[in-house]
Amino acid sequence: MTSQHTPENPSTTEPATPAPSAYAPPSAAPPTPTPPPTGRRRGRSARSIRRTMAAVAAGAATLALAACGAATAVTGTSSSSEAAASTTSSSSTSASNDMLSSLDLTTLDTHYDQDDLTWDEADEQAITLSDDGSTSDSSGVSVDGSTVTITEGGVYRVSGSLSDGQLVVDAPDDEDVTIILDDASITSSSVPGISVTSADEATLYLADGTENSVEDGSDYEVADDATPVAAIASASDLTIAGSGALSVTGNTNDGISTKDGLAIVGGDLTVTAADDSIRGKDYVDITGGTFDITSGGDAIKSDNYEDEDRGWVLITAGSFTIDAGDDGIDAEQAIEVADGTLTIEKSQEGLEANDVMIEGGTVDITASDDGINSTAATTEEEAAAEESSDSTDSTDSADSGDSASATDSADAQQQGPGGGSEEDDSSWLSISGGTVTIDADYDGLDSNGSISLTGGDITITSADNGGDSPVDANGDVTFDGATLTANGTEITSADDLQSQAGGMGGGQGGQGSQGGTPPDQQSSDASTDSTSSTTDS
């Protein structure tokens, strides 16, 4: 007699069901700038120059919402529904909000279906891991020393431990493999702990009440780039589900990484990685789970820049605690937070993508740069330049230091006060719901395109260095319906945003004359700064 398996906890929170829409990336192609010498995205290059050359901008004046001259228009109403006049006419080519409102990641197809978590328990095939010799009665499993390989689709229950071994999935590319981790521990000294080299889809299911762990080796490479370099590495679509616990340690590069899509629908995950902790090249779709993430690079990342409907991160549920050496969440195309509790305790930037949308949940960000940044996705030309730059960096760095510094200095002055291009690159940052708290050393909300604040409870502390502002955009800013407190001041209209200008302060070590005002003094100086900025613009 067989019984049908049903997941103990497939997802504690059902994702919101928005009105049908389709992903519609901005149609206006951004200008192609000179590739950054550091190999980072263009927005980051501009910020690097801004920091380096902040003193050059001393004495310049800008509008309150951006270091971009008269390129910004502010529209909206006050909290009492009184009309607020625009501060200036927009000369930018920003994408319209009507078009951008059709961007909804929940409508995009992914590999995951809840039926993936249903199977007959009688079909489970046991694998017992052991340093003394792993065993399995399944014809779809082979054991070669400390390497256990699954060669056929099916459901496999894995228990036991390997102190220096590997679990490999090498199934036909049209077959699915489900691995139930049942108090399993896999550690490798020289390769990924779990490696999915071939399968249509692979699922790691964390059995209820179990403790599981996966750790890879240090300073290794994967032959022929068959998989990413990660503790859990997959060349196929990957799903993580269940209600058990999983600890992942990526010693060389990433923690969990797939060349395709990654769906996480449950589990208690602790992920520590030298570089990115959780990466799905095509997408990262999170609909449940508890996450404790520590990363040397980005905590959660999707970096497909080639396909317009890929390269995104969607969070519709879950609880996250993040300590990131780089960004909390970084995606090429889009980030959407619909629900959940997201606490980014440390980051350079909390969220960064071409389009960033917060529609619900609780988001708390601490950032040493900007809290949330929207900037154009990487182009193929930039990616090629990055690869070229990476290959020559070690050789040229010593010889080009002085010339690079001089070039950065000239670029910073050419790009304008405050750093960064004045062009509207059609990126978009939107907050329409939820509770958002930002503590940033530079801008709170920074968009190289437009910003839309139409809902939610937003609190921003920013511009501690005196050179930036709570809300900074190269394109239009819409403030209508949101509750916003910026550097201790309650914002009730679009005009109030203008008074929050950080001005063109010197930044770190600079000598700013306009701006340079600490957050606790900005309120009293607001009207003076606003008048000066408007007059000089």
KEZA-214586 format. One record per residue: x, y, z of N, C-alpha, C in turn; residue in three letters. Coordinates in steps of 0.001 Angstrom, whole numbers, plus 500000, padded with zeros to 6 digits. Each point is the difference from the previous one (the first is absolute). Example, Ala and Ser with C-alpha at 12.3 -4.5 7.8 and 13.67 -1.06 7.14 Angstrom:
! KEZA-214586
513190494310507800499110501190500000500900501200500000ALA
499650501050499280500820501190500060499230501090500730SER
***
This chain:
! KEZA-214586
500854498807500000499146501193500000500882501232500000MET
499730500938499157500806501213499931499208501186500499THR
500697500970500512499365501235500450500617501165499256SER
499198501028499839500478501158499259500618501003500944GLN
501179500453499651500680500993500820499405501376499748HIS
499741500703501080499606501406499874500964500814500849THR
500448501129499509501002500794500716499514500415501371PRO
500928499948500981499643500426501349499695501486500048GLU
500756500786499215499849501447500060500451500620498694ASN
499235499818498939500458500487498700500167501498499956PRO
499134500725500658500121501455500068499002500498501010SER
500481500735500986499121500471501050499193501201499578THR
500417500652498960499303501201499548499733499905498528THR
498737500119499635499670499975498588500360501324499361GLU
500661500010498850500345501256499356498763500754499580PRO
500142501330500007498888500839499595499661499747498541ALA
498740500179499663499563499792498619499638501335499385THR
500954500627499309499744501304499422499222499879498699PRO
499579501156499490499320499999498712500948499515498932ALA
499511499235499021500869499465498949500736501112499284PRO
501257499764499762500810500951499258501200499265499484SER
500816500688499249501172499357499422501208500859500220ALA
501143499346500072501241500753500150500228500840498759TYR
500190501279500234500224500896498869501209500858500301ALA
501192499509499714501207500753500312500032501291499222PRO
500695501001500542500074501287499320500449499845498569PRO
499310500697499084500302499857498585501128500893499548SER
500221501068500756501049500926499592501345499479500461ALA
500864499700499067501314499462500346500859501108500576ALA
500621499773501177500833501037500592501275500186499201PRO
500601501170500088501263500217499301501072499087500553PRO
500932499626499179501074499105500417501205500823500440THR
500275500021501306501120500792500493501301499242499892PRO
501082500659500315501286499325500057499969498981501115THR
500356498752499763499915498964501026500848500371501205PRO
499495499737501206500754500324501201501250499145500115PRO
501105500575500436501233499220500110499915498907501043PRO
499063500132500941499891498985501034499174498815499571THR
499338500072498865499192498892499539498633499927500644GLY
499580501074500735498699500008500632498977500668499102ARG
498734499946500397498952500605499215500166501506499943ARG
499402500618498969500230501404499744499605500873501172ARG
498891499656500714499593500809501130501056500020501076GLY
500640498858500205501030499918501032501239500776499589ARG
500320499968498714501155500755499527499815501475500281SER
498801500505499719499724501411500230500128500333501468ALA
499508499097500881500079500271501428501435499985500476ARG
500819499115499437501400499958500386500693501308499663SER
499717500509498805500579501283499599499485501111500899ILE
498707499933500335499417501025500845500716500096501327ARG
500295498840500589500660500002501299501410500561499895ARG
500703499557498964501386500410499842500132501491499775THR
499081500559499209500135501387499586498974500926500651MET
499510499645501181498955500810500611500460501432500218ALA
501270500185500345500484501348500280499985500883498764ALA
500114499387498816499985500785498761498674500712499833VAL
498929499387500562498666500549499819499657501090501000ALA
500895500328500911499701500981501027499582501327499382ALA
498961500574500562499552501310499556498961499955498913GLY
499787498806499354498993499905498951498633499866500640ALA
498942500368499253498644499910500543499154499091499140ALA
499062499278500646499118499093499269498599500095500546THR
499079499392499272498655499847500527500011498956501087LEU
498979500028500834500015499192501196499941498524499748ALA
499349499573498969499752498583499818501060499280499234LEU
500974500692499456501024499314499241501174500899499759ALA
501163499361499806501175500742499583500028499999498496ALA
498942500502499402499882499875498555499407501257499382CYS
500230501134500601499549501254499420498504500018499825GLY
499524500524498864498572500185499774499348498818499331ALA
500575498828500156499453498826499324498893499340500790ALA
499725500475501227499043499337500858498707500795500116THR
498878499313499846498701500613500262499338499276501142ALA
499370500761500906499330499417501145498513500231499855VAL
499225498930500092498556500138499914499359499259501141THR
498755500351500305499292499285501040499141500921500812GLY
499447499449501102499156500777500885500484499839501416THR
499592500909500852500345499900501403499127498967500669SER
500308499721501271499198499020500718498574500486500202SER
499772501303499890498651500530500131499343500205498657SER
500588499373498965499479500018498626500082501359499339SER
500821500916500543500207501276499348501031499826498913GLU
499784500655498869500927499857498879501326500616500341ALA
501082499323499583501347500534500190500579500288498644ALA
500492501198499797500502500395498690501307499315499703ALA
500249499718498722501273499447499583501071501046500190SER
501203499545500357501079500941500228500630500468498707THR
499872499190498943500606500382498738499416499172498887THR
500149500406498787499554499202498874501023498922499715SER
499527498808499705500913498899499745500495500036498570SER
501316499925499869500591499910498669500515498607499720SER
499626499045500861500503498640499847499103499200499076SER
500431498773499725499227499089499152499599498772500803THR
499493500251501208499668498877500878498819499216499467SER
499992498690500331498883499153499589498762500379500797ALA
498840499817499406498769500397500676499629498986501061SER
499334500471501068499558499095501048498941499035499503ASN
499196500408498990498996499096499447500661498745499435ASP
501099500201499302500704498856499438500662499188501108MET
500631500686500934500723499295501037499070499272500962LEU
498760500464500130499074499347500922499632498593499536SER
500298499672498763499709498659499504501088499007500368SER
501051500479500656501079499120500425499564499239501242LEU
499754498707499879499547499174501115500659498636499894ASP
500958499771500867500767498760499909499159498778500327LEU
498909500180500749499194498836500376499303499381498802THR
499946500692498881499352499450498806500969499224499115THR
501280500053500300500981499338499154500079498505500323LEU
500241499216498973500108498556500177501305499635500686ASP
499914499019500885501198499395500579499882498486499853THR
501058499305500377499990498545499871499166499334501081HIS
499761500706501116499411499352501171498487499881499898TYR
499502498842500426498575499742500133499805499216501298ASP
498937500285500735499807499325501281499879498489499852GLN
499616499543498826499947498558499755501392499368500081ASP
501034500828499882501362499469500119500253499402501379ASP
499179500385500983500216499552501370499044498880500397LEU
499439499334499018499089498880500258500540498736499340THR
500127498948500780500480498726499466499515498857500899TRP
500072498789499507499668498806500782501211499610500845ASP
499765499862501289501100499647500896500636498665499605GLU
499206499122499406500539498698499586501042500147498899ALA
499991501146499324500958500221498913501330500568500486ASP
500066500317501294501245500552500530501096498932499989GLU
501183500394499571501157499114499950501036500515500990GLN
500462499130500866500863500412501109501470500063499587ALA
500657501041500487501455500126499877500541500292501394ILE
500924499185500451500629500204501306501456500393499790THR
500340501187500444501365500510499844500867499551501169LEU
501241499626499693500919499583501060501430500092499497SER
500885500440500855501424500030499647500549498591499809ASP
499347499026500610500443498612499881499436499317498760ASP
499194500749499240499412499426498794498510500287499916GLY
499617500921499144498580500328499828499293498859499290SER
498696499851500272499263498877499434498642500450499460THR
499510499245499028498660500180499474499629498773499186SER
498739499597500101499515498866499215499435500438498660ASP
500023501305499722499396500510498777500909499776498794SER
499374499626498891500760499839498752500394501355499418SER
499388501063500518500325501338499518501057500690500815GLY
500716499248500821501042500571500855501280499202499842VAL
501118500715499824501305499347499968500881500628501072SER
500885499176500559500909500457501054501417499724499551VAL
500801501066499984501407499880499637500819500695501084ASP
500484499214500944500725500566501127499086500897500817GLY
500362501260500126499205500936500809499025500814499146SER
499867499637498714499087500704499100498772499132499722THR
498834500544500293498730499310499751499309500726498860VAL
499628499262498942499418500618498810498621499429499711THR
499032500908499838498646499629499587499923500135498489ILE
499678498902499313500051499986498536498629499905499336THR
498934499883500791498651499890499445499055500921500755GLU
498945500440499310498975500782500671499306499176501060GLY
499422500675500996499308499293501073500088500771501299GLY
499559499344501086499995500589501338500962499208500868VAL
500946500704500605501067499351500773500044500615501404TYR
499944499140501012500107500450501392501441499782500461ARG
500672501112500332501422499959500310500204500279501487VAL
500722499096500668500344500176501414501453499623500209SER
500519500270501192501393499693500288500904501170499707GLY
501303499723499965500945501106499848501240499594499219SER
500586500996499343501297499873499338500887501140500503LEU
501145499656500574500900501043500503500870500573498897SER
500158499261498902500709500508498824499504499233498780ASP
498828500436499509499399499301498873499064500911499235GLY
499206499396499126499147500802499125498787499193499564GLN
498851500694499903498798499432499415499782500662498652LEU
499955499198498932499890500508498631498674499552499394VAL
499348500908499282498826499650499199500399500104498534VAL
500023498873499319500355499947498575498955499155499284ASP
498775500537499964498869499292499409499743500521498596ALA
499214499293499201499625500520498679499358501376500124PRO
500240500856499009499561501388500120498499500194499809ASP
499261498896499839498543500091499931499343499319501195ASP
500770499690501046499471499326501178500218500856501249GLU
499025499915500928500060500759501251500563499125501113ASP
500757500647500880500575499299501151499595500739501274VAL
499431499263500959499676500558501312500881499319501039THR
500696500812500773500867499496501063499415500437501335ILE
499594499026500816499509500296501348501198499948500943ILE
500365501131500551501105500040500962499439499687501381LEU
500423498857500542499461499467501247501148499835500990ASP
500336501124500678501180500037500879501243499582499222ASP
500238500687498901501161499733499143501041501099500174ALA
501254499590499998501115500944500115501042499645498946SER
500331500992499145500964499767498921501037501121500017ILE
501247499599500167501110500947499983501023499536498981THR
500493500937499203501033499679499025501202500907500222SER
501171499488499698501215500803500136500445500605498678SER
499394499559498867500551500429498712498972500236498901SER
498706499771500255498956500154498982498715500445500697VAL
498935500331499245498702500267500636499520498793500799PRO
499286500266501082499458498902500792498894499285499264GLY
499080500765499395498957499447499136500143500642498633ILE
500097499172498968500225500493498641498965499406499061SER
499156500865499411499020499547499013500545500348498622VAL
500580499009499336500599500238498688499008499818498868THR
498947499191500235499005499768498951498702499503500611SER
498890500621499592498641499605500362499092501050499404ALA
498727499691499845499067501031499590499804500971501154ASP
499609499459501167499879500778501218500515499159501163GLU
500566500689501008500432499324501215499327500675501187ALA
499511499185500937499362500521501206500726499461501223THR
500363500898500907500534499611501304498883500202501009LEU
499512498906500553498894500073500956500531499730501399TYR
499775500942500919500520499910501363498949499348500880LEU
500243498742500387499020499240500768499706500692501324ALA
498752499925500414499540500661501210500803499555501219ASP
500475500979500771500714499697501234501439499579499836GLY
500539500094498793501379499549499771500975501163499948THR
501268499694500253501102500961499900500935499501498909GLU
500214500816498992500831499611498859501065501052499749ASN
501112499586499413501076500953499727500762499601498740SER
500458501024499277500808499796498796501106501034500001VAL
501239499542499746501149500907499980500952499564498892GLU
500551500994499305500946499657498927501431500262500439ASP
500930499756499043501410500184500284500463501426499767GLY
501285500201500131500595501318499825500907500026498779SER
499984501130499295500936500260498892499971498896498939ASP
498826499724499463499888498992498949499275500601498799TYR
500068499312498881499259500350498797499173498807499559GLU
498922500281499274499164498928499465500409499758498545VAL
500339498767499685500473499666498658498956500357498946ALA
500445500679498948499156500375498863498798500859500403ASP
500074500619501186498886500836500479498676499244499955ASP
500052498726500343498801499164499948498904500517500919ALA
500395500548501125499078500619500945500657501272500526THR
499259500835500688500665501097500714500931499451501076PRO
500837500848500528500840499647501146499216500378501253VAL
499472499012500681499138500234501159499875498736500817ALA
499618500138501256499790498826500851498882499131499435ALA
498887500638499612498936499329499254499974500637498630ILE
500435499247498990500206500554498659499138499242499001ALA
499283500739499145499099499344499065500088500619498619SER
500023499137498986499907500447498611498556500001499531ALA
499076499556500851498579499884499653499161500834500955SER
498708500130499680499074500660500908500007499275501340ASP
499958500797501075500140499431501338498892500534500904LEU
499412499096500812498994500375500993500454499530501368THR
499793500842501004500247499621501391498673500133500737ILE
499597498933500687498682499971500631500077499201501294ALA
498838499890500678499928499255501237500044500910501204GLY
499982499402501191499994500782501234501187499698500901SER
500916499156499536501195499715500775501015501120499911GLY
501169499781500592501057501010500030501136499592499072ALA
500615501017499382501137499777499114501037501076500239LEU
501228499573500312501123500911500156500938499812498812SER
500325501103499320500835499945498805501198500935500185VAL
501188499472499705501218500799500102500755499935498686THR
500128501143499342500759500105498765501355500619500263GLY
501038499189500035501323500482500390500771500660498864ASN
499724499617498763500747500537498864499275501149499318THR
498688499839499809499254500993499229498589500147500579ASN
499009499365499375498608500159500418499561498913500973ASP
498849500269500639499407498987500856499096499081499204GLY
498866500539499513499064499271499137499965500737498669ILE
500283499305498901500093500688498716499559499082498869SER
499169500548499096499569499247498834500140500837498745THR
500312499337498896500099500679498705498626500308499411LYS
498950499407500571498641500230499527499205500734501076ASP
498772499525500266499160500666500977500061499333501357GLY
499759500797501056500003499495501371498682500375500671LEU
499285499010500505498770500227500754500196499474501418ALA
499674500836500988500082499586501400498613500188500594ILE
499395498892500426498618500051500467499865499655501477VAL
501096499694500683499941499693501416501364499592500522GLY
500052499749501302501234499573500631500569501058500917GLY
500855499560500898500739500870500906501444499999499511ASP
500382501039499258501292500013499306500985500954500674LEU
501198499498500224501124500813500451501079499875498935THR
500331501099499335500932499956498873501127501006500227VAL
501223499487499942501201500835500131500871499765498779THR
500460501072499362500766499830498769501095501042499880ALA
501089499589499352501103500920499731499556501104499046ALA
499137499655499038499475500995499066498479500064500176ASP
499219499649498997498542500103500080499431498790500749ASP
499046500255500874499442498899500793498954499210499233SER
499035500680499389498920499333499271499914500634498619ILE
500207499189498948500028500545498641499233499093499052ARG
499068500583499278499350499345498875500238500870498791GLY
500736499524499034500347500857498865498743500551499318LYS
499019499137499711498796500449499311499045500730500931ASP
499821499467501216499116500643500970500166499343501359TYR
499573500735501018499866499448501349498577500324500441VAL
499194498945500188498592500140500349499803499407501390ASP
499747500857500999499906499552501386498575500198500492ILE
499353498897500371498616500044500458499846499490501422THR
501075499791500711499934499560501382501368499643500524GLY
500093499841501320501258499604500604500524501031500985GLY
500990499582500759500724500862500930501457500003499592THR
500609501203499924501328500127499419500924500796500930PHE
501156499425500262501074500696500706501194499980499051ASP
500308501150499386500946500044498890501180500903500337ILE
501205499469499784501231500777500146500811499816498728THR
500358501100499354500698499880498724501142500997499899SER
501072499566499315501066500928499668499611500889498842GLY
499113499506499122499488500773498874498540500326500214GLY
499158499735498998498565500244500119499337498857500768ASP
499009500332500803499309498956500755499089499187499088ALA
499175500678499190499110499342499049500208500667498647ILE
500149499194498938500411500578498723499398499254498818LYS
499653500781498947499634499429498705500648500861498932SER
500854499408499180500869500818499149499897499678498511ASP
498834499546499549499801499814498562499661501352499388ASN
500917500572499235499783501295499358499588499842498531TYR
500039498766499483499762499772498578498520499872499652GLU
499204499449500911498579499764499730499161500990500800ASP
499129500745499321499253501061500658498995499482501017GLU
499570498739499891499065499458500978500703499114501024ASP
501306500160500105500778499271500996500915500997500726ARG
500714499499501015500841500896500781499209500747501052GLY
499091499293500730499148500669500982499910499211501301TRP
499609500729501054499779499413501322498606500399500461VAL
499203499009500397498647500224500504499879499392501393LEU
499508500806500954499767499526501364498540500244500342ILE
499257498926500227498595500122500372499736499505501419THR
501001499478500672499867499548501384501401499672500520ALA
500100499783501305501278499605500585500509501019501002GLY
500929499552500816500652500855500986501505499954499744SER
500623501181499832501393500086499563500819500859500957PHE
501157499475500392501009500789500697501266499930499153THR
500480501176499562501077500040499008501159500858500488ILE
501210499447499859501253500721500232500821499842498726ASP
500047501049499178500618499894498672501232500879499876ALA
501036499436499384501182500794499697499778500939498837GLY
499037499673499127499637500871498881498509500318500138ASP
499173499677499031498588500349500063499193498934500733ASP
498920500451500638499097499048500625499322499143498950GLY
499333500649499027499413499313498852500412500752498748ILE
500547499283499034500468500613498761499421499209498824ASP
499324500700499085499455499351498809500227500905498804ALA
500233499400498855500205500795498796498715500703499574GLU
498893499256499916498780500566499439499072500581501053GLN
499646499230501022498975500491500921500047499283501337ALA
499556500732501028499756499453501336498576500393500385ILE
499245499027500481498649500280500485499831499372501377GLU
499621500810500990499699499520501346498518500231500235VAL
499236498914500082498558500103500187499584499763501443ALA
500810499227500740499679499695501394501244499407500647ASP
499901499701501284501124499441500725500662501031500887GLY
501000499547500741500774500871500883501452499937499570THR
500510501122499506501345500061499434500840500964500829LEU
500955499446500750500876500814500833501419499887499474THR
500483501087499409501367500046499484500831500797500996ILE
500729499270500841500718500637501096501282500681499545GLU
500559499528498877501234500572499482500027499799498499LYS
500365501052499261500115499898498543500684501249499482SER
500519499917498771500395501227499320498747500692499487GLN
499158499268499283498672500463499635499004498914500354GLU
498842500401500502499034499001500422499414499242498830GLY
499398500734499051499393499404498814500509500740498778LEU
500330499253498926500434500636498767499542499188498802GLU
499350500679499044499563499376498748499591501104499039ALA
499709499617498770499474500968499035498658500553500490ASN
499131499112500480498714500396500567499867499384501383ASP
499672500813501000499826499534501370498600500370500447VAL
499240499015500481498612500214500405499760499400501377MET
499530500815500931499592499518501317498507500251500124ILE
499245498915500187498545500086500012499391499600501324GLU
500802499424500904499496499552501278501116499434500845GLY
499632499496501170500981499424500890500721501043500819GLY
501052499564500675500826500877500829501425499930499493THR
500549501140499603501353500072499452500810500966500850VAL
501083499508500573500865500812500864501424499879499464ASP
500572501127499543501290499983499303501007500897500703ILE
501196499457500237501156500796500415501037499884498897THR
500448501145499468500894499993498835501111501021500172ALA
501203499620499576501127500930500029500036500882498765SER
499166499686499001499858500832498803498535500429499939ASP
499314499739498910498586500350499877499126498876500553ASP
498854500372500565499110498984500545499409499133498916GLY
499334500634499027499431499300498849500427500743498752ILE
500494499268499009500510500621498784499418499322498769ASN
499468500793499083499595499466498703500911500584498935SER
500547499120499177500949500412498970499928499021498837THR
500292500465498812499833499189498793500768498689500093ALA
499411498955499449500619498683499995501253500005499129ALA
500862499046500261501235499855499239499698499675498537THR
500739500614499101499867499667498584501045498948499625THR
499814499379498829500968499009499547501375500633499829GLU
500031501241499517501277500689499805500701500199501340GLU
499236500382501012500595500204501318500489498691500596GLU
499227498935499791500419498702500519501297499549499351ALA
500119500215498682501228499625499302501169500823500516ALA
499744501291500229501064500862500519500409499577501404ALA
499015499546500789500299499543501353500915498784499974GLU
499687499047499114500847498816499893501406500380499582GLU
500081500932499045501307500452499552500749500699501118SER
499274500813500760500612500722501101500487499057501086SER
499158498985500309500386499031501027501279499263499620ASP
500157499718498707501159499227499562501282500812500015SER
499874501334500005501196500841499950500239500787501274THR
499065499935500940500107500810501214501305499763500748ASP
500321498711500224501173499699500814501278500474499339SER
500044499986498660501202500409499282500141501508499951THR
498881500673499797500048501437499750499825500864501228ASP
499551499432501115499616500830501129501148500857500518SER
501205499415500086501117500759500539500411501140499082ALA
499977499736498665500465501003499055498977501084499728ASP
498725499694500180498968500939499578499369500757501149SER
500518499833501207499375500635501156499858501487499863GLY
501112500689499648499954501452499921499106500466498866ASP
500111499346498828499209500435498854498526499727500225SER
499687498880500672498605499697500278499410501031500936ALA
500802500414500994499524501012500923499712501300499287SER
500885500358499080499794501232499243498768499897499118ALA
499811498824499393498821499797499154498726500086500805THR
500000499361501190498821500075500853499691501433500390ASP
501056500766500270499801501395500379499346500778498880SER
500496499803498778499435500715498854498570499555499741ALA
499747498676500130498657499491499771499026500567501018ASP
500457500095501258499111500503501034499569501419499703ALA
500948500844499529499655501369499688499107500066498770GLN
500243499131499042499205500010498785498575499537500275GLN
499864499026500919498680499471500289499161500984500794GLN
500634500959500648499227500999500701500139499877501500GLY
499597501017500722500115500014501450499286498816500618PRO
500648499406500996499383498885500694500272498671499351GLY
500569499963498808500322498747499337498798499411499310GLY
500254499142499021498923499342499289499508500825498838GLY
499509499356498990499490500695498831498680500683500328SER
499702501100499309498726500669500160498911499342499160GLU
500354499015499179499033499358499124499011499139500803GLU
498754500032499568498985499094500521500124498695499222ASP
500388498931500674500260498735499299498769499090499962ASP
498828500511500382498730499274499952499880498914501063SER
500906499970500961499799499097501123498894500574500890SER
499550499226500963498800500382500741500047499439501404TRP
499609500825500984499929499594501394498604500349500504LEU
499282499015500527498621500214500418499756499414501375SER
499354500785500867499496499504501282498516500308500039ILE
499193498944500069498553500177499989499327499384501222SER
500771499399500896499430499395501191501084499485500919GLY
499587499505501156500942499443500949500605501048500919GLY
500916499539500834500749500868500908501462499944499616THR
500580501142499657501374500063499516500801500942500895VAL
501073499481500569500900500798500840501399499919499415THR
500615501157499764501315500036499360500944500874500821ILE
501178499463500276501086500759500623501192499883499063ASP
500248501063499221501020499948498950501005501132500184ALA
501251499715499676501032501027500091499943500980498836ASP
499404499583498895499865500887498835498500500230499763TYR
499506499801498803498584500215499753499154498905500647ASP
498798500380500434499073498988500482499401499233498846GLY
499324500714499105499461499440498763500707500683498847LEU
500643499230499139500790500565498912499618499306498698ASP
499513500785499026499642499435498704500675500794498899SER
500628499279499074500524500652498802498880500279499006ASN
498787499579500353498813500310499222498985500684500890GLY
498793499416500121498911500622500738499770499324501349SER
499291500725500880499596499478501300498517500253500181ILE
499275498979500482498571500115500253499716499554501426SER
499491500911500822499641499712501385498501500208500137LEU
499241498922499908498549500101499976499332499248501137THR
500760499487500940499440499281501133501097499537500932GLY
499592499436501124500965499489500949500388501024501047GLY
500660499505501027500509500825501104501515499986499903ASP
500605501124499615501427500063499668500730500918500980ILE
501100499509500551500853500809500877501418499924499473THR
500591501160499734501343500042499415500918500861500858ILE
501159499443500322501096500766500575501156499896499017THR
500512501141499516500995499947498929500893501222500027SER
500925500041499065500850501160499760500843500379501205ALA
500436499000500754500857500287501135501328500622499587ASP
500394499767498746501261500558499521499815501405499433ASN
498761500458499896499745501363499558499913500185498514GLY
500062498965499206500006500190498558498814499416499273GLY
499048499422500717498905499306499353498685500329500685ASP
498915499358499555498688500369500503499127498771500191SER
498882500139500711499125498841500217499426499434498715PRO
499639500880499055499399499555498741500745500663498848VAL
500608499183499138500886500509498957499651499312498680ASP
499594500784498997499612499411498717500522500839498853ALA
500325499335498901500356500703498767498766500331499167ASN
498895499320500285498775500226499253498913500547500895GLY
498754499643499724498862500523500741499868499343501361ASP
499495500770500968499676499481501321498517500239500258VAL
499275498937500300498580500096500335499823499693501476THR
499400500939500740499715499802501420498506500212500206PHE
499267498910500205498544500094500084499458498774500716ASP
499726500128501293499396498899500733500923499312500983GLY
501295500223499923500940499382500925500116500842501269ALA
500361499351501091500357500700501236501513499960500109THR
500627501176500050501457500068499916500562500934501063LEU
500972499466500740500794500812500915501439499938499521THR
500582501159499691501356500063499449500893500801500935ALA
501004499341500545500931500639500934499278500759501103ASN
498986499350500546499277500547501130498879500950499644GLY
499828500325498733498965500932499574498860499253499323THR
498777500262500439498855499389499354499732500688498671GLU
499949499218498938499779500539498658498506499938499694ILE
499407501140499707498565500044499716499701500411498570THR
501013500409499262499770500402498622501284499828499204SER
499870500104498697501175499913499142500966501140500290ALA
499461501173500385500875501130500305500895499698501197ASP
499465499240500968500803499670501175501231499183499623ASP
499867499194498967501143499207499574501144500895499558LEU
499665501107499344501050500890499505500841500544501147GLN
499363500254501130500727500586501123500944499021500665SER
499922498715499585500861498981500588501305499828499236GLN
500342500944499136501216499854499199501220499897500873ALA
500898499068499671501297499963500649500898501035499369GLY
499592500561498850500844500969499313501227499334499448GLY
500992500807499670501193499474499372501146499940500974MET
499727499484501193501029499953501018501220499235499551GLY
501099500231500709501258499415499611500060498508500153GLY
499029499414500712500044498552500179501095499634500967GLY
500569498815499847501032499532500908501255500830499797GLN
500312500809501004501216500807499918499851501214499114GLY
498788500301499507499816501119499093499866501312500733GLY
499791501068499232499898501324500566498733500673499494GLN
498891499281500016498781500507499390499563501323500586GLY
499472500862499137499432501251500470498482499920499973SER
499431499429498915498572499714499985499838498597500565GLN
499119499837500946499813498681500571501042499737501062GLY
500399498752500127500915499625501060499312500038501347GLY
498678499989500007499241500159501227499623498649500588THR
500353499745501248499597498749500626498486499898500050PRO
499455498784500042498555499820500003499288500759501098PRO
500618500100501209499305500652501093499942501516499856ASP
500721500558499001499956501428499763499306500359498704GLN
499638498991499197499466500290498680498652500695500062GLN
499189499679500994498666500566500063500040501504500141SER
500887500507500910500058501430500234500598500755498840SER
500863499335499212500651500663498879499269499776498689ASP
498865499313500036499372499530498764499603501129499073ALA
499336501021500556499497501044499107501116500764499336SER
501114500213500711501125500718499420500622499211498870THR
500223498683500266500605499156498978499104499915498775ASP
498677499897500235499062499872498898500016501220499109SER
500020501179500632500006501240499218501260500135499179THR
501137499674500649501274500110499296500055499044498827SER
499513498738500221500062499013498934499134500405498831SER
498793500464500290499088500354498924500522501187499205THR
500564500959500706500529501194499328501158499659499095THR
500929499178500491501195499691499237499723499075498840ASP
498903499227500070499737499045498930499517500695498743SER
***
